[in-house]
Amino acid sequence: MATSPKPNGILKYIVREFKLDKKNDSMNQIISKELINVRYVLGSTETAKGFYNQIKGTFPQNHEYRIFAEPIVLTEGHKISWATEYDGSIINYKQLSPEDQSRARDMLSMQMKKLFDAAKGFSDNTLVDFLYKCIEIPGMDDIFIVKTPEQEKVVITQWGFTLDTPGAEKGLLEKIINAKKVDMIFNVIYADDETSAPDTDVHFENEGKKFILKSDKGGYITLSKVKVDSYVKAWEVIDDQIINMHSFTCYEFGKYLIKVTRKADMRFKVITSAQKILPNETFTFTYNGKTETLTSGADGTMLLPAIAINTEVKAYQISGSDEINLHRFICAKDTSEYLIVIKVPEEVVVAPEVPKVYDMKFKVVDNTGELVTNAKIVVTFNKQTKTLFTDEQGFAVLPNVEPGTQVKVKATGKKNKKK
C-alpha cells in the first residue's frame, strides 16, 4: 500500500524497539516501519501475515522460515511491526563492526541457501521464484542480528514488498546470497533414442536474457558463470514453433539433461523411370505448414536441411492450376536419398538409313575377245585398293559398292592355252 512520497528515503523508521500487546508478547520485537512508496508484491498489506504463516508451514524443519521476520500490520495498514521468534538482543547490520558485518553476510548467505535448498525439494520452481520475490527490496538496513551468548541468527525485515519508485535499486540481498556463479553443463540428447545430439541449436533464457547456443560434437552445451539458484529455461524451435521446453534451477554441482527432436537433411534426386538424371526441374515442398521451392542442380539433387524425423513432406510440380508429379515422403533417420521419378515421353529411336550397295562384276578378255581366267585385277576406290582374280569363266566381283562410286581398274593376265 503506497502513501505520499517523502523526500528522504522510501521507508521511514518509526520505532527502534517497543513492547507488543499481550497477544504477541511471546515475540521478540525488531522494528516498526511506515509504508511509504512501497506495495506488497504478493497481495495486499493485510495478506502479509497469511503469507508468513504459509512459509512457516511449508518450511517447518530446522526453522528455516525464521530468517524472515513476522509482519504484524498496525494502524489501518499503514505500518508494519516486524517481530521474530528468536530470543536475544537485536542489532542492526549497520551497527556492526566491519568484521562482524562480513560474518553477518556469510550467515545470511548460509541461512538463505538452506531455505532455497528446502524449496528445491518441491516438484517445480514456484517456491524458488517466490523466495526471490520476497527479497527483492530489503537492503542492509533491513538486516538484523539476534544475539545470545550461545548463538547468533540473521533476520530480514521488509521482505515481500516491491518499490513504487521508478529506477530504485533492487536485489541487494540477492547479490549477497547468490554471489557465487558456476558453469552449467547441459547434456543434449535426442528424444527418440537418448543418444548425443551434436550441432543442435538450443534456445536459453536466464535472468531476462535470451540467447541461442549450439551443442558441441559430444552433444554438450556450457553456460558460463550462471548465478547459483537462478532460473534457466531451455527449448528448441522447429518451424517457428517452441517445443521441448525445459526448466532448471542452477545448482553448484548440478547435472542437466535436454531432450531435443532428431532432425535429418532430406536430399531429393530427380530422375526418369529409365534412371536418367533430370537437372533444372523445379519442385514445391510443403511440410508442417511451410512451403519451399527448390530446383534440381546439375546432378539432379535438391536439399531440405534439418527436417524433424517423421515429418511428412509433399513434393510436386505446378502446371497451371494443377499439381503434377506428386510425391509424398516421411523424413527418416537413416535415409540418404529420396527419389522423385518423373514420367517423360518415350524417345522414338529412328534407325539411320542404310545406303544401297551393289556388287560390281568385271570380265577380262584378250584382244581376240576370249575370256582370261585367273587374271589379276587391281581396283582403287574411296582411298582404298583391292586385288581381285577372275574365275574360270573370266569374271571377278567387287562387292558392296555404293552407286556413284568412282572405281579405277587395272587388269593383267595371260591368254589361256588351248588344249
C-alpha positions in Angstrom: 0.0 0.0 0.0 1.5 3.4 -1.1 1.2 6.8 0.5 2.5 10.2 -0.4 6.2 10.3 -1.4 8.7 11.6 1.2 11.8 13.4 0.2 14.2 11.5 2.4 14.1 7.8 1.7 11.4 5.2 0.8 10.9 3.7 4.3 10.7 5.8 7.4 11.8 4.1 10.6 9.3 4.8 13.4 10.4 2.9 16.5 13.5 1.0 17.3 12.0 -1.3 20.0 8.7 -1.5 21.8 6.5 -4.0 23.6 3.8 -5.7 21.7 0.3 -6.2 23.1 -0.2 -9.2 25.3 -1.5 -11.3 22.5 2.0 -11.2 20.8 4.2 -10.8 23.9 5.9 -14.1 23.1 7.5 -12.5 20.0 10.7 -10.5 20.1 10.0 -7.1 18.6 12.6 -5.9 16.0 11.3 -2.7 14.4 8.2 -0.9 13.2 8.1 0.8 9.7 5.7 3.0 8.0 4.8 2.0 4.4 5.9 4.8 2.0 6.2 4.3 -1.8 6.0 0.5 -1.5 3.4 -2.1 -2.1 3.1 -5.7 -1.1 4.1 -7.8 -4.1 2.2 -10.9 -3.1 -1.2 -9.2 -2.5 -2.4 -6.5 -0.1 -0.7 -5.5 3.1 -3.3 -7.3 5.0 -2.3 -10.7 3.5 1.3 -10.4 4.6 0.6 -12.3 7.9 -1.1 -15.0 5.9 1.9 -15.5 3.6 4.2 -15.7 6.6 2.1 -18.5 8.1 2.3 -20.3 4.8 6.1 -20.0 4.7 6.2 -21.2 8.3 4.0 -24.2 7.5 6.0 -25.0 4.3 9.5 -25.0 5.9 9.0 -26.3 9.5 12.2 -28.3 9.8 15.2 -26.6 11.4 13.1 -23.4 11.5 14.5 -22.2 8.1 11.5 -19.8 7.8 12.7 -17.7 10.8 15.1 -15.8 8.6 12.0 -13.8 7.7 10.7 -11.6 10.4 7.0 -11.9 11.1 4.9 -9.0 9.8 2.2 -7.6 12.1 0.0 -4.9 10.4 -0.7 -1.8 12.5 -2.7 1.4 12.3 -5.1 0.9 9.4 -2.5 -0.9 7.3 0.0 2.0 7.1 2.6 0.5 9.5 4.0 -3.0 9.9 5.7 -4.2 13.1 8.4 -6.8 12.4 9.0 -9.5 15.1 10.9 -12.7 15.5 10.6 -15.9 17.3 14.3 -15.8 18.2 15.2 -14.6 21.7 18.1 -12.3 22.2 19.3 -8.8 21.8 18.7 -7.2 18.4 21.4 -5.4 16.5 21.1 -3.7 13.1 23.6 -4.7 10.4 24.9 -1.1 10.1 25.7 -1.0 13.8 28.1 -3.9 13.5 31.9 -3.7 13.0 33.3 -4.3 9.5 34.4 -7.8 10.7 31.0 -8.6 12.2 29.3 -7.3 9.0 31.3 -9.7 7.0 30.4 -12.6 9.3 26.7 -11.5 9.1 26.8 -11.6 5.3 28.1 -15.2 5.5 25.4 -16.1 8.0 22.7 -14.5 5.7 24.0 -16.4 2.7 24.2 -19.7 4.6 20.7 -19.4 6.1 19.1 -18.3 2.8 20.8 -21.2 1.0 19.2 -23.6 3.5 15.9 -22.1 2.7 16.4 -22.3 -1.1 17.7 -25.9 -0.8 14.5 -26.8 1.0 12.4 -25.1 -1.7 14.2 -27.1 -4.3 12.8 -30.3 -2.8 9.4 -29.5 -4.3 8.3 -30.6 -7.8 8.8 -27.2 -9.6 10.4 -23.8 -9.2 7.4 -22.0 -7.9 8.8 -21.7 -4.3 12.2 -20.7 -5.5 10.6 -17.8 -7.6 8.5 -16.9 -4.5 11.6 -16.6 -2.4 13.3 -14.3 -4.9 10.2 -12.0 -4.8 10.4 -11.9 -1.0 14.0 -10.5 -1.1 13.5 -8.0 -3.9 13.9 -4.8 -2.0 15.3 -5.4 1.5 18.7 -3.7 1.9 21.3 -3.7 4.6 19.1 -1.5 6.8 16.6 -4.4 6.9 19.1 -7.0 8.2 19.2 -7.6 11.9 21.3 -9.9 14.1 19.5 -11.6 17.1 22.3 -12.4 19.5 22.5 -14.6 22.6 25.7 -15.8 24.4 25.1 -19.2 22.7 24.3 -18.2 19.2 23.6 -15.5 16.5 20.8 -15.5 13.9 20.1 -13.3 10.9 16.6 -11.9 10.4 15.3 -10.0 7.4 12.5 -7.3 7.7 10.7 -5.6 4.8 10.5 -8.8 2.8 7.7 -9.4 0.3 7.4 -5.8 -0.9 8.3 -4.0 -4.1 9.1 -0.4 -4.8 6.7 2.1 -6.5 9.6 4.4 -7.2 10.9 4.0 -10.8 14.6 3.2 -11.1 15.2 2.5 -7.4 17.8 -0.1 -6.7 16.6 -3.7 -6.0 18.0 -7.1 -5.3 20.8 -6.1 -2.8 20.3 -9.2 -0.8 20.1 -11.4 -3.8 23.6 -10.2 -4.8 24.9 -11.3 -1.4 23.1 -14.6 -1.4 23.9 -15.5 -5.0 27.3 -14.0 -5.3 28.6 -17.4 -6.4 28.4 -18.3 -10.0 29.1 -21.6 -11.6 29.1 -23.2 -15.1 26.0 -25.1 -16.1 26.9 -28.1 -18.4 23.9 -29.4 -20.4 23.9 -32.9 -22.0 21.8 -32.6 -25.1 20.3 -35.9 -26.4 17.8 -37.0 -28.9 14.4 -37.8 -27.5 13.9 -40.9 -29.7 16.8 -42.9 -28.6 18.6 -40.7 -26.0 21.9 -40.6 -27.9 24.0 -37.5 -28.0 22.7 -34.6 -30.2 25.7 -32.7 -31.6 25.5 -29.5 -33.6 22.0 -28.7 -32.3 20.7 -25.2 -31.6 19.1 -24.7 -28.2 17.4 -21.5 -27.0 18.0 -20.3 -23.5 16.7 -17.7 -21.1 18.4 -16.7 -17.9 17.8 -13.6 -15.8 15.7 -11.9 -18.5 18.3 -12.6 -21.3 17.6 -14.8 -24.3 20.2 -16.4 -26.4 20.9 -19.4 -28.7 23.8 -21.9 -28.2 24.8 -24.9 -30.3 25.9 -28.3 -28.8 29.4 -29.4 -29.5 30.5 -32.6 -31.2 29.9 -34.5 -28.0 26.4 -33.1 -27.5 27.3 -30.7 -24.7 26.5 -27.0 -24.1 28.1 -24.9 -21.3 26.5 -21.8 -19.8 29.3 -19.9 -18.2 29.1 -18.1 -14.8 25.4 -18.7 -14.0 24.2 -17.4 -10.7 23.6 -20.3 -8.2 19.8 -20.7 -7.6 18.9 -18.7 -10.7 16.3 -20.0 -13.0 17.2 -21.2 -16.6 14.8 -22.1 -19.4 15.8 -24.1 -22.4 13.8 -25.1 -25.5 14.1 -25.7 -29.2 12.3 -24.1 -32.2 11.1 -26.1 -35.1 9.2 -24.4 -38.0 8.7 -21.3 -35.8 7.1 -23.4 -33.0 8.5 -23.7 -29.5 8.8 -27.3 -28.4 10.5 -29.4 -25.7 10.5 -26.7 -23.1 12.8 -27.4 -20.1 13.1 -25.6 -16.7 16.2 -25.8 -14.5 17.5 -24.2 -11.3 21.2 -23.7 -11.2 23.0 -25.8 -8.6 26.6 -25.7 -7.6 27.2 -29.3 -8.7 24.1 -29.8 -10.9 23.6 -32.1 -13.9 21.2 -31.1 -16.6 19.7 -33.0 -19.5 18.0 -31.5 -22.5 16.0 -33.7 -24.9 15.6 -32.5 -28.5 13.9 -33.7 -31.6 16.2 -35.6 -34.0 16.5 -33.9 -37.4 17.9 -35.0 -40.7 18.8 -33.4 -44.1 16.4 -34.7 -46.9 18.3 -35.0 -50.2 16.0 -35.5 -53.2 17.1 -36.7 -56.6 15.0 -36.2 -59.7 15.2 -39.0 -62.4 13.2 -40.6 -65.1 11.9 -44.1 -65.0 14.9 -45.0 -67.0 17.2 -43.7 -64.3 18.2 -40.6 -66.3 19.1 -37.6 -64.1 17.0 -34.5 -64.6 18.5 -31.1 -63.8 16.7 -27.8 -63.7 13.4 -29.3 -62.5 11.5 -27.0 -60.1 9.5 -28.6 -57.3 7.4 -27.2 -54.5 7.7 -28.8 -51.0 5.2 -28.4 -48.2 5.6 -29.7 -44.6 4.4 -28.6 -41.2 2.6 -25.6 -42.7 5.7 -24.4 -44.6 6.2 -24.1 -48.3 9.6 -24.1 -50.1 10.5 -24.1 -53.8 13.7 -25.8 -55.0 15.3 -26.5 -58.4 17.4 -29.6 -59.1 21.1 -29.0 -59.8 23.3 -30.4 -62.5 23.3 -33.7 -60.5 19.5 -33.7 -60.3 19.5 -33.2 -56.5 17.7 -30.8 -54.1 18.2 -30.4 -50.3 15.8 -29.7 -47.4 18.1 -29.2 -44.4 17.3 -30.1 -40.7 13.8 -31.7 -41.1 12.4 -33.3 -37.9 12.2 -37.1 -38.1 8.8 -38.5 -39.0 7.8 -35.2 -40.7 5.6 -35.8 -43.8 6.9 -33.9 -46.9 4.9 -33.3 -50.0 6.7 -32.6 -53.3 5.1 -31.6 -56.5 5.3 -29.5 -59.7 2.8 -26.9 -60.7 1.3 -26.9 -64.1 -1.3 -24.1 -64.5 -3.6 -24.8 -61.6 -2.7 -28.5 -61.3 -0.2 -30.4 -59.1 1.7 -32.8 -61.2 4.4 -35.4 -60.4 3.2 -35.6 -56.8 5.3 -37.5 -54.3 5.0 -37.9 -50.5 7.8 -38.7 -48.2 8.4 -39.3 -44.5 11.6 -38.0 -43.1 13.6 -41.0 -41.8 16.7 -41.2 -39.7 18.9 -43.3 -42.0 17.6 -42.5 -45.5 20.4 -40.8 -47.5 18.4 -40.0 -50.7 14.7 -39.7 -51.7 13.9 -40.4 -55.4 11.5 -38.3 -57.4 10.7 -40.2 -60.5 9.2 -38.2 -63.4 7.5 -39.9 -66.3 8.7 -38.5 -69.6 7.5 -39.4 -73.2 9.5 -42.3 -74.6 12.1 -41.3 -77.1 11.5 -42.7 -80.6 14.7 -44.0 -82.0 14.9 -43.7 -85.8 17.5 -46.1 -87.3 19.8 -44.3 -89.7 19.0 -45.1 -93.4 21.3 -47.8 -94.8 22.7 -46.8 -98.2 22.0 -49.1 -101.1 25.1 -51.0 -102.4 25.7 -53.3 -105.4 28.3 -55.8 -106.5 30.5 -54.8 -109.4 31.3 -57.6 -111.8 34.3 -57.5 -114.1 35.1 -59.6 -117.2 38.6 -59.9 -118.6 39.1 -60.9 -122.3 42.1 -60.9 -124.5 42.5 -59.0 -127.8 40.6 -61.7 -129.6 37.7 -61.4 -127.2 38.2 -64.6 -125.4 37.9 -64.9 -121.6 41.0 -64.8 -119.5 40.9 -66.9 -116.3 43.0 -66.1 -113.2 43.6 -62.6 -114.4 44.8 -60.1 -111.8 42.5 -57.1 -111.4 43.6 -54.1 -109.1 40.7 -51.8 -108.2 41.1 -48.4 -106.5 38.1 -46.6 -104.9 37.3 -44.5 -101.8 41.0 -44.2 -101.0 41.5 -48.0 -100.8 42.9 -50.6 -103.1 41.8 -54.2 -103.5 43.2 -57.1 -105.7 40.7 -59.5 -107.4 41.3 -62.6 -109.7 39.0 -63.8 -112.4 37.3 -67.2 -112.0 37.2 -70.0 -114.6 34.6 -68.1 -116.6 36.8 -65.0 -116.6 34.8 -63.0 -114.1 35.7 -61.2 -110.8 33.4 -59.5 -108.3 33.9 -56.3 -106.2 31.1 -56.5 -103.6 29.1 -53.7 -101.8 29.9 -50.6 -103.9 27.6 -47.6 -103.5 26.2 -46.1 -106.6 28.2 -43.2 -107.9 31.5 -44.6 -106.5 34.4 -44.0 -108.9 36.4 -47.2 -109.4 39.7 -47.4 -111.2 40.5 -50.8 -112.7 43.8 -52.3 -114.0 43.8 -55.9 -115.3 46.8 -58.1 -116.2 46.9 -61.7 -117.3 47.8 -64.3 -120.0 45.8 -65.7 -122.7 44.5 -69.2 -121.9 46.3 -72.0 -123.8 44.1 -74.2 -126.0 44.2 -77.9 -125.3 
